Structure formats: structure tokens, C-alpha cells
């Protein structure tokens, strides 16, 4: 009994972790692709793997993690599922130990942007999961089934369709759940500030100086005179403090003018056409983009194409698209964080993100008939997070719940019928045995002589 409880507890820990990890990756496959690219760069393999491979890998990883989590939850193909889970943990645990020791990237991206763990926290988590995986692999048949073996294929197929549909929609449109600091409703200025009472991170810079062949280290407080020659410097963080969620939101024009404040502090609307790399941007919606720029000009809304591409990339885009809108530059990582589309469109008002569109879902000519102040486009969308969660519950959780209940009722009815049948057979055998005993007694009575009966 103790072993059964321990195995099923381990199974639930693994199931919940894999389901959450797989789901947040499927919701944001481009974010997962960026993290895979970071891994490959840390291993000096970035140039060897094309983008379509990393994107396909991102979707595959999300589907496998989510699928394994569901199989663990429902105890589907218990031996095979437990062995695959153990294999994954045997690969990931040493990998996260290497990340914790070498620290080539800041976090592993296990839960996307929904939950950011340090590399050592990730390694500790994987040690726990590895222990759970060993337990369920050692005693897989102790995992209690929630659904009959004959109906498990329904859960597997429905799960595969669901998770691939989630990932596909996120690639076509935008992630259904946005855990990044530039989500709709976020104020960029507030995201850059340190709240009152919080301390910023503390750093200490050490200067390595040389004089007469001797090298010594100095701080800013005891910086030496000009007779010492500067050799090198190093900066270390001495205190974590509070780190604002938005740190690198800086927009500069081609001439080097910083227009960040002009855009996020202005009272009106502003459009940002975001493209980390114009060389890789989708050019299928050029007419709509040009119409949006004309609309912005007509109503005097600032409109900038913000990119990390160089002058050559910008000029190539102008030649291909005939773009007349101005261009500005921003950090590549920040652009990828702002919106998961290349290009993507962001509408801001007084520094608050009002709307975001992928290049496949740009506003059309019919939606651009009125100024934003009077249009639905200028208002916050109504698709709230609770409504999105409700949709997930209705389209995925509820059907599986109904299937599980129906399956358990069907299994229970079979058990009852089997029990009744076995009872009938038992009663029938008992009746026949009683009849035989009665017949034997009757024959014995008839075989006794008459004198014997009278003598008694």
C-alpha cells in the first residue's frame, strides 16, 4: 500500500510538470525555438542547424512533453511511458548540471516565460523528477489507471490533435497566453521603473592597473593617479536587488536619435512594425502594411518600423516593398520578446500596449475607416485570460473528463454484471448440490427394509 501511494504520488508530480512544461512551450513555439538556438550557440553549433529544424524541434519537444504528461496522468501504456520519461530525465539532468556549472545562458526555458528558474533551481528540480521517474519505472504497474485500456487510443489521439493545434495557431497568429513583460495591457514606462522601496542591483567594478611591471587591482574609490596604466576591468554583481522586467527598450533612429521617450510618453497612439530581421520577414502582407502607414499618416499617428537589421537589410526591404515609413533600430532580443511574429504590429497609447497583431492577422481596410479614438481597434481587446482558460477547459479538459466518467461507469457496469453472473453460477451449482443431497437421502430411505423401520 505504501509503495502504491509513493509511485502514484511520483507519477502525479511528473505528469503535472510535463503537462505544464509542454503546454507553455506549445503556446509559444517561437520562444522555445529561440531558447534552442541559445543552447546551440552555447555549444558552438548554431550555424550548423537551420531555423526550420529548430522550429520543428520546438513543436516536437512541446508535443512529446505534453503527451507524456497526459499518458502519465491517465496511466496509458505504463511500461513504455515510464521508460521514455526516465530516458528524458537521464538526458536532461546532466545537461542542466552542465548549465548550472558553466552558466552559458541565464535560464533553461523549461517553463518558457511563465516561470523563470535559475540554472541551479532547474537542476534541483530535475533531480527530484529523475527520482520520481526511477520510481515509476521500477514499479509501473502500481500506477492506477483512470481509463480502460480499450479507450486509451482516444486520449492519445485527441491529445496529439489538441497540442499540435495550439502550436499551429500560435505560429499563425500569436501565443494565446503572453507571459512576457510586453503583453497587452502592460505599461512600458512602469515596467522600466524600480518601485519605491526596492533596491536596484549592486555592482562593483575592479580596475587592473600596471606600474613599473607590477599589476594591482583598484576600485573606483581608490583609483590611482595617472602614473598607473590601465590594463583591464571586471564588474561583478554584489547584490541581486530588484530587476525591472523591461530593461532594454531603447529605440533609435538611423541618425542615432533616441525616440523612446517620445513614443512611450506621448498621449496619443503609436504604431510599431516590429521585425527582428527584415531579411527573414514575411512579405506577403505588403499592401496591408502600406495601408496601415497611410492610415497612420492620415490621422497623425507615429509609425515606425523597428528592426535590428543593418542599413543594407533596411534598403533591401525598401526595394522589395516600396516602404515609405521611417525605420528605427532596437536590440534584437528585445524585438523578439515584444512580439512573436516577423513582422508583427504593436499599437501603443501613452506607453501602454493596446493591441498586437501577427502579419497574418493585420487590420484590414474595413477596420480602418475611423480614427482609433472611435474605433474598436483603439480599445483593449475583450479576450481576457479567464476566457482563454475557459476555452481550454471546454475544448480539451471537459471532453476528456466526460470520456473518463463514461469509461469508469462502463467498467463499473461490467464489474457488476460479472459479479451477478458469478453469483448466478454459484447459486445454480449450490442448488444442484442440494438437489443431489436430497435425492441421495430419498434413495437411502427407499432402500431400507420394512422390518428395520418397524423395529425402530
FIDREN-397527 format. One line per 10 residues: number of its first residue (from 0); their letters; for each residue x, y, z of C-alpha. Coordinates in steps of 0.05 Angstrom, whole numbers, m for minus. Each point is the difference from the previous one (the first is absolute). Example, Ala and Ser with C-alpha at 12.3 -4.5 7.8 and 13.67 -1.06 7.14 Angstrom:
// residues 2
0> as> 246 m90 156 ~ 27 69 m13
//
This chain:
// residues 456
0> xxxxxxxxxx> 0 0 0 ~ 57 48 17 ~ 35 m16 m65 ~ m64 12 m40 ~ m9 69 33 ~ 73 18 m12 ~ m2 m21 m74 ~ m65 37 m14 ~ 25 62 35 ~ 63 m2 m43
10> xxxxxxxxxx> m42 m11 m61 ~ m43 61 15 ~ 61 44 12 ~ 28 m21 m68 ~ m67 7 m35 ~ m14 71 24 ~ 71 23 m15 ~ 1 m29 m70 ~ m70 26 m17 ~ 16 71 22
20> xxxxxxxxxx> 68 0 m33 ~ m27 m28 m65 ~ m59 47 m1 ~ 39 65 10 ~ 48 m22 m54 ~ m57 m15 m48 ~ m33 67 15 ~ 65 35 m20 ~ 39 m44 m49 ~ 42 59 m26
30> xxxxxxxxxx> 23 14 71 ~ 20 m73 7 ~ 37 5 m67 ~ 39 60 25 ~ 20 m38 62 ~ 22 m60 m41 ~ 42 48 m42 ~ 32 26 64 ~ 18 m71 20 ~ 31 m14 m68
40> xxxxxxxxxx> 39 65 2 ~ 27 m18 68 ~ 24 m66 m30 ~ 28 36 m62 ~ m50 m36 m45 ~ m46 58 m17 ~ 22 7 m73 ~ m7 m74 m14 ~ m74 m5 14 ~ m50 37 m45
50> xxxxxxxxxx> m59 38 29 ~ m53 m48 m26 ~ 34 m57 38 ~ 1 39 66 ~ m73 21 m10 ~ m21 m71 m15 ~ 39 m23 60 ~ m35 51 44 ~ m69 m26 m21 ~ 22 m72 8
60> xxxxxxxxxx> 28 11 70 ~ m64 34 21 ~ m44 m56 m28 ~ 43 m55 31 ~ 2 32 69 ~ m74 14 1 ~ m17 m69 m28 ~ 44 m35 51 ~ m32 40 56 ~ m70 m21 m22
70> xxxxxxxxxx> 22 m72 m7 ~ 28 2 70 ~ m64 32 26 ~ m45 m53 m31 ~ 51 m57 9 ~ 0 m15 m74 ~ 50 m53 m24 ~ 31 1 69 ~ 65 m37 m14 ~ 17 38 m64
80> xxxxxxxxxx> m21 68 27 ~ 41 m8 64 ~ 62 m22 m39 ~ m5 59 m48 ~ m7 47 59 ~ 61 m29 33 ~ 40 5 m65 ~ m17 74 m6 ~ 19 14 72 ~ 66 m38 m8
90> xxxxxxxxxx> 17 47 m58 ~ m26 65 30 ~ 29 m7 70 ~ 73 m1 m21 ~ m14 54 m51 ~ m29 47 53 ~ 59 m16 45 ~ 46 24 m56 ~ m42 63 m7 ~ 3 13 75
100> xxxxxxxxxx> 76 m8 2 ~ 18 37 m64 ~ m60 49 m2 ~ 2 13 m75 ~ m73 23 0 ~ m40 32 56 ~ m55 m52 5 ~ m18 m66 m34 ~ m69 22 m24 ~ m34 m62 29
110> xxxxxxxxxx> m64 39 12 ~ 9 54 m52 ~ m13 70 26 ~ m54 m24 47 ~ 49 m21 54 ~ 74 18 m4 ~ 47 m43 42 ~ 74 9 11 ~ 45 m55 m27 ~ 12 m29 69
120> xxxxxxxxxx> m74 1 16 ~ m12 m37 m66 ~ 52 m53 18 ~ m32 m10 69 ~ m68 m8 m33 ~ 27 m52 m49 ~ 32 m40 57 ~ m69 m5 32 ~ m32 m19 m67 ~ 55 m51 m13
130> xxxxxxxxxx> m14 m33 67 ~ m75 m2 m16 ~ 15 m29 m69 ~ 42 m56 31 ~ m57 m17 47 ~ m53 m5 m54 ~ 47 m39 m46 ~ 16 m50 56 ~ m74 m13 15 ~ m40 23 m61
140> xxxxxxxxxx> m59 m46 13 ~ m12 34 67 ~ m26 61 m38 ~ m75 1 6 ~ m38 6 m66 ~ m52 54 m10 ~ m25 m28 m66 ~ m7 m69 m29 ~ 53 m28 m46 ~ m50 m6 m57
150> xxxxxxxxxx> m14 76 1 ~ 71 25 9 ~ 9 13 m74 ~ m54 54 3 ~ 39 39 53 ~ 66 m7 m38 ~ m28 22 m68 ~ m41 57 29 ~ 60 25 39 ~ 44 m1 m62
160> xxxxxxxxxx> m51 39 m41 ~ m11 50 57 ~ 73 17 14 ~ 19 5 m73 ~ m60 45 m13 ~ 23 45 58 ~ 70 5 m28 ~ m25 10 m71 ~ m46 57 20 ~ 56 34 39
170> xxxxxxxxxx> 44 m2 m62 ~ m55 26 m45 ~ m26 54 48 ~ 32 15 68 ~ 6 m40 65 ~ m66 m7 35 ~ 33 14 67 ~ 53 55 1 ~ 45 m5 62 ~ 50 53 m24
180> xxxxxxxxxx> 6 71 27 ~ m28 29 m65 ~ m68 m35 4 ~ m63 38 m19 ~ m17 47 58 ~ 72 8 23 ~ 28 70 9 ~ 71 4 m26 ~ 20 60 42 ~ m23 m34 64
190> xxxxxxxxxx> 35 m64 m20 ~ 66 38 m4 ~ m4 32 68 ~ 21 m26 68 ~ m58 4 50 ~ 7 44 61 ~ 34 m37 57 ~ 36 m49 m45 ~ 76 1 m8 ~ 32 m6 m68
200> xxxxxxxxxx> 53 m53 m14 ~ 69 18 28 ~ 63 m8 m41 ~ 74 9 15 ~ 51 16 m53 ~ 73 m17 11 ~ 55 33 m42 ~ 65 m37 m16 ~ 56 51 m5 ~ 74 m8 m13
210> xxxxxxxxxx> 61 41 22 ~ 74 m18 m7 ~ m19 m71 m21 ~ m45 m11 61 ~ m75 m12 m8 ~ m49 17 55 ~ m76 3 7 ~ m36 65 20 ~ m72 19 12 ~ m33 65 m21
220> xxxxxxxxxx> 12 27 71 ~ 75 m9 m1 ~ 13 11 m74 ~ 75 16 m9 ~ 32 60 m33 ~ 22 7 m72 ~ 66 m35 12 ~ m37 m66 m2 ~ m19 m30 m68 ~ m69 m31 m10
230> xxxxxxxxxx> 2 m74 m18 ~ m70 m28 9 ~ m63 4 42 ~ m52 m49 26 ~ m69 11 28 ~ m35 m47 48 ~ m70 3 30 ~ 4 6 75 ~ m74 3 15 ~ m60 m25 m40
240> xxxxxxxxxx> m50 55 18 ~ m61 13 m43 ~ 7 m8 m75 ~ m54 34 m42 ~ m35 m47 m50 ~ 15 49 m57 ~ 73 21 m6 ~ 20 7 m73 ~ m58 38 m31 ~ 40 53 m38
250> xxxxxxxxxx> m21 24 m69 ~ 49 40 m42 ~ m7 30 m69 ~ 50 m10 m56 ~ 34 64 22 ~ 9 m26 71 ~ m56 42 31 ~ m34 m33 60 ~ m75 4 m11 ~ m20 m48 56
260> xxxxxxxxxx> m29 54 44 ~ m37 33 m58 ~ m38 m65 m13 ~ m15 m26 70 ~ m14 67 33 ~ m45 28 m55 ~ m74 6 15 ~ m23 m28 m67 ~ 6 m64 m38 ~ 63 m27 m34
270> xxxxxxxxxx> 12 m59 m47 ~ 62 m43 2 ~ 13 m48 m57 ~ 47 m49 34 ~ 49 m42 m39 ~ 62 m30 34 ~ 30 m15 m69 ~ m30 30 m63 ~ 40 m50 m41 ~ m44 m55 29
280> xxxxxxxxxx> m65 39 5 ~ m64 m25 m34 ~ m17 46 m58 ~ m69 m29 m17 ~ m38 58 31 ~ 35 59 m32 ~ m63 34 m23 ~ m32 m2 69 ~ 63 27 32 ~ 3 58 m49
290> xxxxxxxxxx> m75 14 12 ~ 13 2 75 ~ 56 50 m10 ~ m46 44 m43 ~ m54 m6 53 ~ 50 21 54 ~ 23 59 m42 ~ m72 22 m12 ~ m15 1 75 ~ 69 23 21
300> xxxxxxxxxx> 19 m62 39 ~ 75 m13 4 ~ 20 m62 m40 ~ 68 m32 2 ~ 29 m65 m25 ~ 45 m22 56 ~ 54 m51 m18 ~ 69 m26 18 ~ 20 m5 m74 ~ 57 43 m26
310> xxxxxxxxxx> m5 53 m55 ~ 7 m52 m54 ~ m58 m41 26 ~ m44 63 7 ~ 16 22 m72 ~ m16 m69 m26 ~ m67 1 35 ~ m15 69 m29 ~ 17 m25 m70 ~ m45 m62 7
320> xxxxxxxxxx> m59 33 33 ~ 3 73 m22 ~ m4 19 74 ~ m4 75 14 ~ m6 m5 75 ~ 59 18 45 ~ 45 m52 30 ~ 31 m4 70 ~ 45 m49 35 ~ m6 m41 63
330> xxxxxxxxxx> 34 m59 33 ~ m16 m66 m35 ~ m17 m38 64 ~ m48 55 22 ~ m35 m1 m68 ~ m9 m76 4 ~ m28 8 71 ~ m50 55 m19 ~ m38 m41 m52 ~ 7 m71 m27
340> xxxxxxxxxx> m9 18 m73 ~ 46 26 m55 ~ m25 49 m15 ~ m52 16 54 ~ m39 62 15 ~ m6 33 68 ~ m48 56 18 ~ 18 42 61 ~ m35 57 35 ~ 38 41 52
350> xxxxxxxxxx> 50 m56 8 ~ m53 m54 10 ~ m5 m59 m48 ~ m71 3 m27 ~ 2 m51 m57 ~ 47 m49 m33 ~ m8 m34 m68 ~ 40 m51 m38 ~ 13 11 m74 ~ m55 m51 m15
360> xxxxxxxxxx> m53 39 40 ~ 12 73 m16 ~ m59 48 1 ~ m33 5 m68 ~ m28 60 m38 ~ m70 m8 29 ~ 28 6 71 ~ 38 64 m17 ~ m60 43 m17 ~ 0 41 65
370> xxxxxxxxxx> 53 32 44 ~ 25 m46 55 ~ m33 44 53 ~ m68 m21 m29 ~ 19 m69 m25 ~ m1 m68 34 ~ 73 m7 m21 ~ 20 55 48 ~ m31 m35 60 ~ 27 m57 42
380> xxxxxxxxxx> m23 m68 m27 ~ m52 m38 40 ~ 33 m69 m4 ~ 22 m3 72 ~ 44 m54 32 ~ m59 m32 37 ~ m38 m7 m65 ~ 60 m33 m33 ~ 7 m48 58 ~ m74 m16 m6
390> xxxxxxxxxx> 8 m16 m74 ~ 56 m49 17 ~ m44 m32 52 ~ m59 m6 m48 ~ 38 m25 m60 ~ 50 m47 33 ~ m11 m14 74 ~ m76 m8 m1 ~ m1 m52 m57 ~ 53 m42 35
400> xxxxxxxxxx> m37 7 66 ~ m65 m24 m33 ~ 38 m58 m33 ~ 32 m19 66 ~ m67 0 38 ~ m34 m39 m55 ~ 57 m50 m2 ~ m1 m10 75 ~ m76 m10 0 ~ 7 m50 m57
410> xxxxxxxxxx> 55 m37 38 ~ m42 0 64 ~ m61 m27 m37 ~ 43 m56 m29 ~ 25 m17 69 ~ m71 m2 27 ~ m24 m45 m56 ~ 59 m45 9 ~ m14 m3 75 ~ m72 m16 m11
420> xxxxxxxxxx> 18 m53 m51 ~ 48 m33 47 ~ m52 2 55 ~ m51 m34 m46 ~ 49 m55 m17 ~ 15 m9 74 ~ m74 m3 18 ~ m13 m48 m57 ~ 55 m47 23 ~ m24 6 72
430> xxxxxxxxxx> m71 m18 m22 ~ 24 m61 m39 ~ 42 m22 59 ~ m60 5 46 ~ m43 m39 m49 ~ 51 m55 m2 ~ 2 m4 75 ~ m76 m4 4 ~ m1 m55 m53 ~ 52 m40 37
440> xxxxxxxxxx> m39 4 65 ~ m64 m21 m35 ~ 34 m61 m32 ~ 29 m20 67 ~ m69 4 32 ~ m31 m42 m55 ~ 54 m54 4 ~ m9 m14 75 ~ m41 m65 15 ~ m69 6 30
450> xxxxxx> 19 m42 61 ~ 56 47 15 ~ m48 58 1 ~ m49 m37 46 ~ 53 m22 49 ~ 17 73 12
//
